[in-house]
Amino acid sequence: MKGMSRINNNRVKIGLFLFLISSLSLAACTSSNNTNEQTIQKVRFSEVIRSIFYAPHYVAMEKGFFEEEGIEVDMVTAQGSDKGAAALIAGTADISLIGPETTIFIFNQQGDKVLKVFHQLTSTDGSFLMSRNKIDNFNWSQLEGKTVLGWRPGSAPQIVFNSLLLKNKVQYVEVITNIAAPALAGAFTSGQGDFIQVFEPIASTLEKEGVAFFVTSLGKEIGNFPETSYVAESAFLKDHPELVQGWVNAVSKAAQWINDNSSEDAVEVLLPYFEGASEDSIIQSVERYKEQDTWMVNPEMTQEQFATLQKVLLENDLIQEDQKVKFEDITDMSFAWKVN
């Protein structure tokens, strides 16, 4: 079956995503919202998944950079940008680390709440294509007739991978998109699939265990792409500018710390957040992400990145031409401009 046809239900998926947003929002309206009762320093934070890809956030927590800004981070892992965005709409999270495509979906819904990107954490995609068998000179045509364990339809890693399939004219590949992110590695280890698309440190762990072989970095393949951003409701940004500025300062300081220090130094800081991962796997993970200039010390989403994002959404039939939004509709870069 053609690669694109494996994900021909994207419009249905967007509908389900928006239904989830609406449902949680209604639920939030029936319960008390304690955001204003909490101290300004405490932030309810939702991360999309746990990955070395988001290392600056964990460094900011472990090195006390948030604390220096008077911020206490209450962190949960959503296991999906759709869930992280839903938490913002429902009022159960103040800030989410998610794919910025969700802000476009919600803006086009024309609801009461608008989500805005205020800090661009990563400069490209953070997933890697791994193979069950060693491939010395990879060519995209080698995916023809194969099975790839991929990500949820409409998610950032899935649309990046599908755009690369289209770019490289790969037609007959089976992409499995209904396995939950935490179960992907286990499914591959048990024998399912010829290839797998995973983030670090899972990629390095599978490699160290001899289960998979590195094929290519999808970040290098796709180029400049705004994969993951810190997002908040526009009202939260307006009501808590000092807190948000402190957040941006803390994470930017952490990104600079990673760039200035060795991967070995980073292990000590990151290890508490990755139970079961070896030091060697974390070192390799950090080095891979450093090699592709993943972490943005200047956390501003660029117009170029934004244009690429909407181009990829169009290619994947997730928006139509008349659903493209303006840069200022879903971003507030004023905090990034003032980072210290």
Residue, then its C-alpha position, 0 to 999 in steps of 0.5 A: m500500500k502506498g505510504m500516503s494511503r496509510i495515513n489517509n485518515n488524517r482529517v478524521k484524526i484532526g476531528l477526534f483531536l478537536f473533540l478531545i479538546s472540546s470534551l476536556s474544556l467542558a469538563a474543566c468548566t464544571s470544576s473549580n479553576n485554581t490557577n489564580e489561587q496558586t502562587i505565581q511561581k508554581v507552573r503546571f507543566s505538560e511535556v509531550i513525551r520523555s526524550i533527550f530531545y528535550a534535554p534543556h528542560y531537564v537541565a533547567m530543572e536539575k541545575g536550578f535554573f527555574e528556581e533561580e527565576g522563582i519558578e517551581v515546575d510541576m511536570v507530567t508527561a502527556q504522551g502526545s501533543d494532542k493531550g498536551a494541548a487539551a490540558l491547556i484548553a481544559g485549564t489543567a496545565d499552564i504550559s505545554l511542550i508540544g508540536p506547534e501544529t496543534t496551535i494551528f488546528i485549535f486556531n482554525q477551530q475558532g474557539d474561545k481560547v487561543l494557544k500561542v508558541f512563546h519559545q521554540l525549543t528545537s530547530t528540527d525533528g528529533s527522531f531517527l530511523m532504525s533498521r532491524n538489519k544493518i544498512d551501510n549505504f541507505n537509500w530511501s528506495q530501500l523502504e519499498g515493500k517494508t514495514v515501519l513502526g511510526w507515530r500517531p497520525g497528525s503528530a509532528p514525527q509522523i508528518v515529517f516522516n510522511s513528507l520525507l516519503l513523498k519527497n523521496k517518492v517512496q510509495y509501497v511502504e507500510v507505516i504502522t501508526n496505531i502503536a502507542a509511543p511507550a510501546l513502540a520499542g517493545a513492539f520492535t524488540s518482539g519482532q514487529g516491523d523492519f524499521i522503527q522511527v524513535f527518539e533518543p535515548i530509545a534509539s541508542t538503547l536499541e542500538k546498544e542492545g543489538v536490536a536495531f541499527f542506525v539508518t538516518s537522522l530525520g532531523k537532518e533529512i527534513g532540515n529546519f523544522p519547528e518540531t517542539s515548542y513551549v505553548a501557553e494560552s494567550a491569556f496566560l502569557k498576558d497575565h503572567p509576563e514575568l513568569v513566562q520571561g523567567w521560564v524562557n530565560a531558564v530554558s535558554k540558559a540550560a540550552q547554552w549550558i549543554n552547548d558549552n559542556s561535554s556530553e559526559d557532563a550532561v549525563e550526570v544531570l540527565l540521568p535522573y530523568f531517564e530510569g533504565a537508560s545507560e550512561d553510554s546511551i545518554i552520551q550518544s543521544v546528546e552527541r547526536y542531537k548536538e551534531q544536528d544543532t538541535w537546541m536553540v539558545n535563541p528560542e525564536m521561531t523563525q518565519e522560515q520554520f513557520a512556513t515549513l511547518q504549514k507546507v508540511l501540514l498541507e502536504n499531509d492534508l491536515i490543513q487546506e490552503d484557506q486554513k493557513v494562519k498568520f505567524e502572529d496568530i499562533t506565536d508570541m516571540s516577545f519573550a524570546w526577543k528579551v531573553n537574557 
